[in-house]
Amino acid sequence: MQSYEICSDYIDVIVDVSAIYGYDRKPQGQTATPTSESASDAQGESSLEASSIIRLQNGMVLYLREINKYLALICLMRKEGIEKQGLVDFNVQVFQDALQRVFEVGR
């Protein structure tokens, strides 16, 4: 129950911060404008999904990654797991691509 509550609170914080500061999503297939370019685009990545990492005092890590406008993935993992963030990001991207194919079939 505590894990559920912390993930729920985490989503509330992200939604509140996004409402205050705004977040420009680009439609799929469009490139970002210089004013809406994210840090990941500046590093050469093509996605504009929101992501966040919070390290908790108990040694756990909360990792949030936006899948699409209406869906986000939240992981509660040990701090050792996030040390391999590239592998985590890759697995999330594979999951995101698979979900996208599922949604396209539904259309």
N, CA, C and O atoms as a GROMACS GRO file, in nm:
protein
  428
    1MET      N    1   0.082  -0.120   0.000
    1MET     CA    2   0.000   0.000   0.000
    1MET      C    3   0.086   0.126   0.000
    1MET      O    4   0.052   0.225  -0.065
    2GLN      N    5   0.198   0.122   0.072
    2GLN     CA    6   0.287   0.239   0.076
    2GLN      C    7   0.346   0.267  -0.062
    2GLN      O    8   0.360   0.383  -0.101
    3SER      N    9   0.380   0.162  -0.136
    3SER     CA   10   0.435   0.181  -0.270
    3SER      C   11   0.333   0.247  -0.361
    3SER      O   12   0.366   0.337  -0.438
    4TYR      N   13   0.208   0.202  -0.351
    4TYR     CA   14   0.101   0.262  -0.430
    4TYR      C   15   0.084   0.409  -0.396
    4TYR      O   16   0.071   0.493  -0.485
    5GLU      N   17   0.085   0.441  -0.267
    5GLU     CA   18   0.066   0.579  -0.224
    5GLU      C   19   0.179   0.670  -0.271
    5GLU      O   20   0.154   0.782  -0.315
    6ILE      N   21   0.303   0.622  -0.263
    6ILE     CA   22   0.414   0.708  -0.305
    6ILE      C   23   0.413   0.729  -0.456
    6ILE      O   24   0.446   0.837  -0.504
    7CYS      N   25   0.375   0.626  -0.531
    7CYS     CA   26   0.365   0.642  -0.677
    7CYS      C   27   0.251   0.737  -0.713
    7CYS      O   28   0.265   0.820  -0.803
    8SER      N   29   0.140   0.726  -0.643
    8SER     CA   30   0.027   0.816  -0.666
    8SER      C   31   0.064   0.961  -0.634
    8SER      O   32   0.032   1.052  -0.710
    9ASP      N   33   0.132   0.981  -0.521
    9ASP     CA   34   0.177   1.116  -0.485
    9ASP      C   35   0.276   1.170  -0.588
    9ASP      O   36   0.274   1.289  -0.620
   10TYR      N   37   0.361   1.084  -0.638
   10TYR     CA   38   0.460   1.122  -0.739
   10TYR      C   39   0.390   1.173  -0.865
   10TYR      O   40   0.430   1.274  -0.923
   11ILE      N   41   0.287   1.102  -0.908
   11ILE     CA   42   0.211   1.146  -1.025
   11ILE      C   43   0.146   1.281  -0.998
   11ILE      O   44   0.148   1.368  -1.085
   12ASP      N   45   0.089   1.299  -0.880
   12ASP     CA   46   0.027   1.427  -0.846
   12ASP      C   47   0.128   1.541  -0.854
   12ASP      O   48   0.096   1.649  -0.905
   13VAL      N   49   0.248   1.520  -0.803
   13VAL     CA   50   0.352   1.623  -0.807
   13VAL      C   51   0.389   1.656  -0.951
   13VAL      O   52   0.399   1.773  -0.986
   14ILE      N   53   0.409   1.555  -1.033
   14ILE     CA   54   0.446   1.578  -1.174
   14ILE      C   55   0.335   1.653  -1.247
   14ILE      O   56   0.363   1.745  -1.324
   15VAL      N   57   0.210   1.615  -1.224
   15VAL     CA   58   0.098   1.683  -1.290
   15VAL      C   59   0.090   1.828  -1.244
   15VAL      O   60   0.069   1.918  -1.325
   16ASP      N   61   0.108   1.852  -1.113
   16ASP     CA   62   0.103   1.988  -1.061
   16ASP      C   63   0.216   2.074  -1.117
   16ASP      O   64   0.193   2.189  -1.155
   17VAL      N   65   0.337   2.020  -1.123
   17VAL     CA   66   0.450   2.096  -1.177
   17VAL      C   67   0.429   2.124  -1.325
   17VAL      O   68   0.458   2.234  -1.373
   18SER      N   69   0.377   2.026  -1.398
   18SER     CA   70   0.350   2.046  -1.540
   18SER      C   71   0.243   2.153  -1.562
   18SER      O   72   0.251   2.230  -1.657
   19ALA      N   73   0.144   2.158  -1.472
   19ALA     CA   74   0.039   2.260  -1.484
   19ALA      C   75   0.094   2.398  -1.457
   19ALA      O   76   0.052   2.496  -1.519
   20ILE      N   77   0.189   2.408  -1.365
   20ILE     CA   78   0.246   2.539  -1.330
   20ILE      C   79   0.341   2.588  -1.440
   20ILE      O   80   0.331   2.702  -1.486
   21TYR      N   81   0.433   2.502  -1.480
   21TYR     CA   82   0.538   2.544  -1.572
   21TYR      C   83   0.508   2.513  -1.718
   21TYR      O   84   0.575   2.564  -1.807
   22GLY      N   85   0.409   2.430  -1.743
   22GLY     CA   86   0.373   2.394  -1.879
   22GLY      C   87   0.468   2.293  -1.937
   22GLY      O   88   0.582   2.279  -1.892
   23TYR      N   89   0.419   2.222  -2.037
   23TYR     CA   90   0.500   2.122  -2.105
   23TYR      C   91   0.447   2.110  -2.246
   23TYR      O   92   0.337   2.060  -2.268
   24ASP      N   93   0.526   2.157  -2.343
   24ASP     CA   94   0.487   2.152  -2.483
   24ASP      C   95   0.517   2.015  -2.540
   24ASP      O   96   0.633   1.975  -2.549
   25ARG      N   97   0.412   1.943  -2.578
   25ARG     CA   98   0.432   1.815  -2.644
   25ARG      C   99   0.428   1.839  -2.794
   25ARG      O  100   0.345   1.916  -2.843
   26LYS      N  101   0.516   1.774  -2.865
   26LYS     CA  102   0.511   1.784  -3.010
   26LYS      C  103   0.427   1.671  -3.066
   26LYS      O  104   0.434   1.559  -3.015
   27PRO      N  105   0.348   1.696  -3.169
   27PRO     CA  106   0.276   1.587  -3.234
   27PRO      C  107   0.378   1.490  -3.294
   27PRO      O  108   0.486   1.531  -3.336
   28GLN      N  109   0.342   1.363  -3.299
   28GLN     CA  110   0.434   1.265  -3.353
   28GLN      C  111   0.470   1.299  -3.497
   28GLN      O  112   0.384   1.338  -3.576
   29GLY      N  113   0.598   1.284  -3.530
   29GLY     CA  114   0.643   1.312  -3.665
   29GLY      C  115   0.694   1.453  -3.686
   29GLY      O  116   0.753   1.480  -3.790
   30GLN      N  117   0.673   1.544  -3.591
   30GLN     CA  118   0.721   1.680  -3.603
   30GLN      C  119   0.849   1.696  -3.524
   30GLN      O  120   0.873   1.628  -3.425
   31THR      N  121   0.932   1.789  -3.570
   31THR     CA  122   1.054   1.819  -3.496
   31THR      C  123   1.026   1.930  -3.397
   31THR      O  124   0.932   2.007  -3.413
   32ALA      N  125   1.107   1.936  -3.295
   32ALA     CA  126   1.088   2.038  -3.191
   32ALA      C  127   1.138   2.173  -3.240
   32ALA      O  128   1.234   2.182  -3.316
   33THR      N  129   1.070   2.277  -3.194
   33THR     CA  130   1.118   2.411  -3.223
   33THR      C  131   1.226   2.446  -3.122
   33THR      O  132   1.229   2.386  -3.015
   34PRO      N  133   1.314   2.541  -3.152
   34PRO     CA  134   1.420   2.574  -3.057
   34PRO      C  135   1.368   2.615  -2.920
   34PRO      O  136   1.435   2.590  -2.820
   35THR      N  137   1.250   2.678  -2.913
   35THR     CA  138   1.200   2.722  -2.783
   35THR      C  139   1.144   2.608  -2.701
   35THR      O  140   1.137   2.618  -2.579
   36SER      N  141   1.104   2.497  -2.767
   36SER     CA  142   1.048   2.385  -2.692
   36SER      C  143   1.144   2.266  -2.687
   36SER      O  144   1.105   2.155  -2.650
   37GLU      N  145   1.268   2.289  -2.725
   37GLU     CA  146   1.366   2.181  -2.728
   37GLU      C  147   1.401   2.138  -2.586
   37GLU      O  148   1.432   2.222  -2.501
   38SER      N  149   1.398   2.010  -2.562
   38SER     CA  150   1.429   1.960  -2.428
   38SER      C  151   1.578   1.929  -2.417
   38SER      O  152   1.651   1.933  -2.516
   39ALA      N  153   1.621   1.900  -2.297
   39ALA     CA  154   1.761   1.866  -2.273
   39ALA      C  155   1.798   1.739  -2.348
   39ALA      O  156   1.911   1.728  -2.396
   40SER      N  157   1.707   1.644  -2.360
   40SER     CA  158   1.739   1.521  -2.430
   40SER      C  159   1.760   1.548  -2.580
   40SER      O  160   1.844   1.483  -2.642
   41ASP      N  161   1.685   1.643  -2.638
   41ASP     CA  162   1.705   1.677  -2.778
   41ASP      C  163   1.839   1.745  -2.797
   41ASP      O  164   1.906   1.724  -2.899
   42ALA      N  165   1.879   1.826  -2.704
   42ALA     CA  166   2.007   1.894  -2.714
   42ALA      C  167   2.122   1.794  -2.712
   42ALA      O  168   2.230   1.822  -2.763
   43GLN      N  169   2.097   1.676  -2.652
   43GLN     CA  170   2.199   1.572  -2.646
   43GLN      C  171   2.190   1.479  -2.765
   43GLN      O  172   2.264   1.381  -2.771
   44GLY      N  173   2.101   1.506  -2.859
   44GLY     CA  174   2.092   1.427  -2.980
   44GLY      C  175   1.983   1.322  -2.978
   44GLY      O  176   1.969   1.249  -3.077
   45GLU      N  177   1.906   1.309  -2.874
   45GLU     CA  178   1.798   1.214  -2.871
   45GLU      C  179   1.676   1.277  -2.935
   45GLU      O  180   1.662   1.400  -2.937
   46SER      N  181   1.586   1.194  -2.988
   46SER     CA  182   1.473   1.248  -3.063
   46SER      C  183   1.344   1.254  -2.984
   46SER      O  184   1.246   1.309  -3.034
   47SER      N  185   1.338   1.202  -2.863
   47SER     CA  186   1.212   1.198  -2.791
   47SER      C  187   1.196   1.320  -2.701
   47SER      O  188   1.294   1.378  -2.654
   48LEU      N  189   1.071   1.357  -2.677
   48LEU     CA  190   1.040   1.467  -2.587
   48LEU      C  191   0.958   1.419  -2.469
   48LEU      O  192   0.891   1.499  -2.404
   49GLU      N  193   0.962   1.289  -2.439
   49GLU     CA  194   0.886   1.238  -2.327
   49GLU      C  195   0.943   1.292  -2.197
   49GLU      O  196   1.064   1.309  -2.183
   50ALA      N  197   0.855   1.318  -2.105
   50ALA     CA  198   0.898   1.363  -1.973
   50ALA      C  199   0.953   1.244  -1.895
   50ALA      O  200   0.904   1.132  -1.908
   51SER      N  201   1.054   1.270  -1.816
   51SER     CA  202   1.106   1.166  -1.729
   51SER      C  203   1.160   1.231  -1.602
   51SER      O  204   1.197   1.349  -1.602
   52SER      N  205   1.164   1.153  -1.496
   52SER     CA  206   1.208   1.205  -1.368
   52SER      C  207   1.259   1.091  -1.282
   52SER      O  208   1.210   0.979  -1.289
   53ILE      N  209   1.359   1.122  -1.200
   53ILE     CA  210   1.414   1.024  -1.106
   53ILE      C  211   1.419   1.089  -0.969
   53ILE      O  212   1.466   1.201  -0.954
   54ILE      N  213   1.369   1.017  -0.869
   54ILE     CA  214   1.376   1.063  -0.731
   54ILE      C  215   1.442   0.954  -0.649
   54ILE      O  216   1.397   0.839  -0.650
   55ARG      N  217   1.547   0.989  -0.577
   55ARG     CA  218   1.613   0.895  -0.487
   55ARG      C  219   1.552   0.911  -0.348
   55ARG      O  220   1.554   1.020  -0.291
   56LEU      N  221   1.500   0.803  -0.294
   56LEU     CA  222   1.436   0.805  -0.163
   56LEU      C  223   1.539   0.776  -0.054
   56LEU      O  224   1.645   0.719  -0.081
   57GLN      N  225   1.507   0.814   0.067
   57GLN     CA  226   1.600   0.795   0.179
   57GLN      C  227   1.621   0.649   0.215
   57GLN      O  228   1.722   0.615   0.276
   58ASN      N  229   1.530   0.561   0.178
   58ASN     CA  230   1.542   0.420   0.213
   58ASN      C  231   1.626   0.341   0.111
   58ASN      O  232   1.633   0.218   0.119
   59GLY      N  233   1.691   0.411   0.018
   59GLY     CA  234   1.776   0.344  -0.081
   59GLY      C  235   1.703   0.304  -0.207
   59GLY      O  236   1.764   0.246  -0.297
   60MET      N  237   1.575   0.334  -0.217
   60MET     CA  238   1.498   0.302  -0.337
   60MET      C  239   1.496   0.425  -0.429
   60MET      O  240   1.526   0.537  -0.388
   61VAL      N  241   1.459   0.400  -0.554
   61VAL     CA  242   1.453   0.505  -0.655
   61VAL      C  243   1.316   0.498  -0.722
   61VAL      O  244   1.269   0.390  -0.758
   62LEU      N  245   1.254   0.613  -0.740
   62LEU     CA  246   1.132   0.624  -0.820
   62LEU      C  247   1.170   0.679  -0.956
   62LEU      O  248   1.233   0.785  -0.965
   63TYR      N  249   1.132   0.608  -1.061
   63TYR     CA  250   1.164   0.649  -1.198
   63TYR      C  251   1.034   0.664  -1.273
   63TYR      O  252   0.956   0.569  -1.281
   64LEU      N  253   1.009   0.781  -1.328
   64LEU     CA  254   0.889   0.807  -1.407
   64LEU      C  255   0.929   0.835  -1.550
   64LEU      O  256   1.024   0.908  -1.575
   65ARG      N  257   0.857   0.776  -1.643
   65ARG     CA  258   0.881   0.802  -1.784
   65ARG      C  259   0.747   0.810  -1.855
   65ARG      O  260   0.665   0.719  -1.845
   66GLU      N  261   0.726   0.919  -1.927
   66GLU     CA  262   0.603   0.936  -2.002
   66GLU      C  263   0.603   0.841  -2.122
   66GLU      O  264   0.700   0.835  -2.198
   67ILE      N  265   0.495   0.767  -2.137
   67ILE     CA  266   0.481   0.676  -2.251
   67ILE      C  267   0.409   0.749  -2.365
   67ILE      O  268   0.454   0.745  -2.479
   68ASN      N  269   0.300   0.814  -2.334
   68ASN     CA  270   0.231   0.901  -2.429
   68ASN      C  271   0.158   1.008  -2.348
   68ASN      O  272   0.180   1.020  -2.228
   69LYS      N  273   0.074   1.084  -2.411
   69LYS     CA  274   0.008   1.195  -2.344
   69LYS      C  275  -0.076   1.150  -2.224
   69LYS      O  276  -0.091   1.226  -2.128
   70TYR      N  277  -0.129   1.031  -2.229
   70TYR     CA  278  -0.220   0.985  -2.125
   70TYR      C  279  -0.166   0.871  -2.039
   70TYR      O  280  -0.236   0.823  -1.950
   71LEU      N  281  -0.044   0.827  -2.064
   71LEU     CA  282   0.009   0.710  -1.995
   71LEU      C  283   0.154   0.732  -1.953
   71LEU      O  284   0.236   0.780  -2.032
   72ALA      N  285   0.183   0.698  -1.829
   72ALA     CA  286   0.320   0.708  -1.778
   72ALA      C  287   0.356   0.578  -1.709
   72ALA      O  288   0.269   0.508  -1.656
   73LEU      N  289   0.484   0.546  -1.710
   73LEU     CA  290   0.536   0.428  -1.643
   73LEU      C  291   0.612   0.474  -1.520
   73LEU      O  292   0.700   0.560  -1.529
   74ILE      N  293   0.579   0.416  -1.406
   74ILE     CA  294   0.651   0.448  -1.283
   74ILE      C  295   0.712   0.320  -1.230
   74ILE      O  296   0.644   0.219  -1.214
   75CYS      N  297   0.841   0.326  -1.202
   75CYS     CA  298   0.912   0.211  -1.148
   75CYS      C  299   0.965   0.246  -1.010
   75CYS      O  300   1.021   0.354  -0.989
   76LEU      N  301   0.947   0.156  -0.918
   76LEU     CA  302   1.006   0.166  -0.786
   76LEU      C  303   1.113   0.059  -0.780
   76LEU      O  304   1.081  -0.060  -0.778
   77MET      N  305   1.239   0.099  -0.778
   77MET     CA  306   1.348   0.002  -0.787
   77MET      C  307   1.460   0.036  -0.689
   77MET      O  308   1.465   0.147  -0.634
   78ARG      N  309   1.547  -0.059  -0.669
   78ARG     CA  310   1.663  -0.035  -0.584
   78ARG      C  311   1.757   0.060  -0.656
   78ARG      O  312   1.755   0.070  -0.778
   79LYS      N  313   1.841   0.130  -0.578
   79LYS     CA  314   1.931   0.227  -0.638
   79LYS      C  315   2.031   0.163  -0.733
   79LYS      O  316   2.080   0.229  -0.824
   80GLU      N  317   2.061   0.034  -0.715
   80GLU     CA  318   2.152  -0.034  -0.806
   80GLU      C  319   2.093  -0.045  -0.946
   80GLU      O  320   2.166  -0.046  -1.045
   81GLY      N  321   1.961  -0.054  -0.954
   81GLY     CA  322   1.894  -0.065  -1.083
   81GLY      C  323   1.911   0.059  -1.170
   81GLY      O  324   1.925   0.048  -1.291
   82ILE      N  325   1.908   0.175  -1.109
   82ILE     CA  326   1.917   0.299  -1.186
   82ILE      C  327   2.061   0.330  -1.225
   82ILE      O  328   2.086   0.416  -1.310
   83GLU      N  329   2.157   0.260  -1.165
   83GLU     CA  330   2.297   0.279  -1.205
   83GLU      C  331   2.318   0.234  -1.349
   83GLU      O  332   2.412   0.279  -1.415
   84LYS      N  333   2.231   0.146  -1.397
   84LYS     CA  334   2.233   0.103  -1.537
   84LYS      C  335   2.118   0.170  -1.611
   84LYS      O  336   2.036   0.104  -1.674
   85GLN      N  337   2.114   0.303  -1.603
   85GLN     CA  338   2.001   0.378  -1.658
   85GLN      C  339   1.986   0.359  -1.808
   85GLN      O  340   1.875   0.360  -1.860
   86GLY      N  341   2.096   0.341  -1.878
   86GLY     CA  342   2.088   0.318  -2.022
   86GLY      C  343   2.009   0.192  -2.054
   86GLY      O  344   1.928   0.191  -2.147
   87LEU      N  345   2.030   0.088  -1.977
   87LEU     CA  346   1.957  -0.037  -1.996
   87LEU      C  347   1.810  -0.020  -1.959
   87LEU      O  348   1.722  -0.073  -2.028
   88VAL      N  349   1.783   0.053  -1.851
   88VAL     CA  350   1.645   0.080  -1.811
   88VAL      C  351   1.575   0.161  -1.920
   88VAL      O  352   1.463   0.128  -1.958
   89ASP      N  353   1.640   0.265  -1.970
   89ASP     CA  354   1.581   0.348  -2.076
   89ASP      C  355   1.555   0.265  -2.202
   89ASP      O  356   1.452   0.282  -2.268
   90PHE      N  357   1.648   0.177  -2.236
   90PHE     CA  358   1.629   0.091  -2.353
   90PHE      C  359   1.507   0.002  -2.336
   90PHE      O  360   1.425  -0.008  -2.427
   91ASN      N  361   1.495  -0.062  -2.220
   91ASN     CA  362   1.381  -0.150  -2.195
   91ASN      C  363   1.249  -0.074  -2.196
   91ASN      O  364   1.148  -0.124  -2.245
   92VAL      N  365   1.249   0.046  -2.141
   92VAL     CA  366   1.128   0.128  -2.144
   92VAL      C  367   1.093   0.166  -2.287
   92VAL      O  368   0.976   0.167  -2.324
   93GLN      N  369   1.193   0.197  -2.368
   93GLN     CA  370   1.169   0.232  -2.508
   93GLN      C  371   1.110   0.113  -2.585
   93GLN      O  372   1.020   0.130  -2.666
   94VAL      N  373   1.161  -0.007  -2.560
   94VAL     CA  374   1.106  -0.127  -2.624
   94VAL      C  375   0.961  -0.146  -2.582
   94VAL      O  376   0.876  -0.176  -2.666
   95PHE      N  377   0.933  -0.128  -2.453
   95PHE     CA  378   0.796  -0.138  -2.402
   95PHE      C  379   0.706  -0.032  -2.467
   95PHE      O  380   0.593  -0.062  -2.505
   96GLN      N  381   0.758   0.090  -2.479
   96GLN     CA  382   0.681   0.199  -2.539
   96GLN      C  383   0.650   0.170  -2.685
   96GLN      O  384   0.537   0.192  -2.730
   97ASP      N  385   0.746   0.120  -2.758
   97ASP     CA  386   0.724   0.085  -2.900
   97ASP      C  387   0.620  -0.026  -2.914
   97ASP      O  388   0.536  -0.021  -3.003
   98ALA      N  389   0.626  -0.126  -2.825
   98ALA     CA  390   0.528  -0.235  -2.830
   98ALA      C  391   0.388  -0.184  -2.799
   98ALA      O  392   0.292  -0.222  -2.866
   99LEU      N  393   0.376  -0.096  -2.699
   99LEU     CA  394   0.245  -0.037  -2.669
   99LEU      C  395   0.192   0.045  -2.786
   99LEU      O  396   0.073   0.041  -2.816
  100GLN      N  397   0.281   0.118  -2.851
  100GLN     CA  398   0.240   0.198  -2.967
  100GLN      C  399   0.182   0.108  -3.077
  100GLN      O  400   0.082   0.142  -3.140
  101ARG      N  401   0.246  -0.005  -3.099
  101ARG     CA  402   0.194  -0.099  -3.200
  101ARG      C  403   0.058  -0.155  -3.159
  101ARG      O  404  -0.029  -0.175  -3.244
  102VAL      N  405   0.040  -0.181  -3.030
  102VAL     CA  406  -0.089  -0.230  -2.981
  102VAL      C  407  -0.198  -0.124  -3.004
  102VAL      O  408  -0.308  -0.156  -3.048
  103PHE      N  409  -0.167   0.001  -2.974
  103PHE     CA  410  -0.264   0.110  -2.991
  103PHE      C  411  -0.295   0.130  -3.140
  103PHE      O  412  -0.409   0.161  -3.175
  104GLU      N  413  -0.198   0.113  -3.227
  104GLU     CA  414  -0.222   0.130  -3.370
  104GLU      C  415  -0.314   0.022  -3.424
  104GLU      O  416  -0.396   0.048  -3.512
  105VAL      N  417  -0.300  -0.100  -3.373
  105VAL     CA  418  -0.388  -0.210  -3.416
  105VAL      C  419  -0.531  -0.181  -3.373
  105VAL      O  420  -0.626  -0.213  -3.445
  106GLY      N  421  -0.547  -0.120  -3.255
  106GLY     CA  422  -0.680  -0.086  -3.205
  106GLY      C  423  -0.751   0.021  -3.286
  106GLY      O  424  -0.873   0.030  -3.283
  107ARG      N  425  -0.676   0.101  -3.358
  107ARG     CA  426  -0.736   0.207  -3.439
  107ARG      C  427  -0.789   0.146  -3.563
  107ARG      O  428  -0.845   0.216  -3.648
   0.00000   0.00000   0.00000
